[in-house]
Amino acid sequence: MVRDFVVKPGDDSGFLGEVLRIDTVTIDFSWVSLVQRKKRFERLELSGVTGEVSIELLKVLLKKNVVSEVHQLGSEENTHGNSPNISPSGTIPQKENKEGEVISEKEEPRESPDFQASPVDDFEGVIVFEDVNLALTSLEHPELSIALEDLEGVLPVWGAEREGHVGFTALHAGGEMVNGEEVIPVKWKGQFIRIDEHELKVVGLNLKMNLAIRISQGLPIGLQVVAPTQQIDLSPIFREDKSPVNIEHFSFRGGIQGYLMMPQSFSGYGNAGFEGMEIYDDRDTRIFEFYRGYGEARVNRAGLVIPDARMIGDEEAILLNGFVTSNGEAAATVRVVGSPERAEVYEQRVHRANEEWTLDFEPLVTEDRLYRDLRMESSKEGLVVNLGEKRTSALLFPALKAILTGKHPSANLLQ
């Protein structure tokens, strides 16, 4: 038994405190497996686990670590075809859909991942954990924090196919509880700990989740989350207030894969689309309508890239692309297109927030459609956007808050 096991960030990370603390670790080794040099256990029990990692610390780790191709790090057990959703070449195979468009296989709707099974052995083990609390936090943006409370579970490993479970009492995002008590069935199948097509509801979204973890060197993992086409209900977020956003048809598909022991190895994707969005502006009692939209994102150790995101309506359209690197640099361009009447609405809203701000729309091709490109980039003061006179910069988040609330900011125009 091991007590008070603690993991701290490196001395050169600039962060203090603890990343992980485990009150007790109890291991019942299998002496038979040790003789066979398999180093397996009959029972691994973890109790009183507290883990907290900040996004800022992850940025530091990503900057410091450069890894080779992750498929070279697998053990002899982790042969080609057994790593969850990981392409050995590092590329995404492509194919054509029914409309003849080239799409990624990751974007294609499909059944739960089908993994190649290894021969079943006679040895069986189990991982038991209780009183586990995990959190991903952000010092700069607390609204991005995610926390799981009172996680517990029983995970079967090795041997024949068996069932277990994972449960938690609450899931928090941005300090608000977005999901209550949940119990998720887990199975050991084909050398993987798996969650297959589990349905859950988070922030009004009906989701399906697939997960696979292989017990081998580095702990390779693959996670896929799908939101089938559905109407969006955001009432859990706004509670007593009526939701200002209504979406008739929304869908999402995303996934992430990598090695748990190597955070810098992770890569992922996300694709979302909608039809029939209405945004109610209670300040001006206006309804902004977008009849369709979509967006895609890719993330890897270099950072996050959004190559294309757009919302299209009859009177206006919003288009965006941008990136955020792992060292914190960011840049994006948002093009706002609208009729002269809509452009005037946007201009008035911005001008009311700060008299020194302007959108200054220009004709797109003809006078019946106007546009403005808003350029955002990182600076020493934070993210800035060219809202001021003669395209001078203003701090992005204070500017957004001022435009949405109508409250004049005190000092967010950079000189």
Beta strands, then each sheet from edge to edge (+ up, - down):
strand 1: 2-7
strand 2: 20-29
strand 3: 41-54
strand 4: 94-96
strand 5: 102-104
strand 6: 125-137
strand 7: 146-157
strand 8: 162-168
strand 9: 170-173
strand 10: 176-179
strand 11: 182-189
strand 12: 192-202
strand 13: 205-214
strand 14: 220-232
strand 15: 245-259
strand 16: 262-281
strand 17: 286-300
strand 18: 303-312
strand 19: 316-325
strand 20: 330-338
strand 21: 362-363
strand 22: 370-379
strand 23: 382-385
strand 24: 394-395
sheet 1: 1+ 2- 3+ 6+ 7- 8+ 11- 12+ 13- 14+ 15- 16+ 17- 18+ 19- 20+ 22- 21+
sheet 2: 1+ 2- 3+ 6+ 7- 9+ 10-
sheet 3: 1+ 2- 3+ 6+ 7- 8+ 11- 12+ 13- 14+ 15- 16+ 17- 18+ 19- 20+ 22- 23+ 24-
sheet 4: 4+ 5-
end
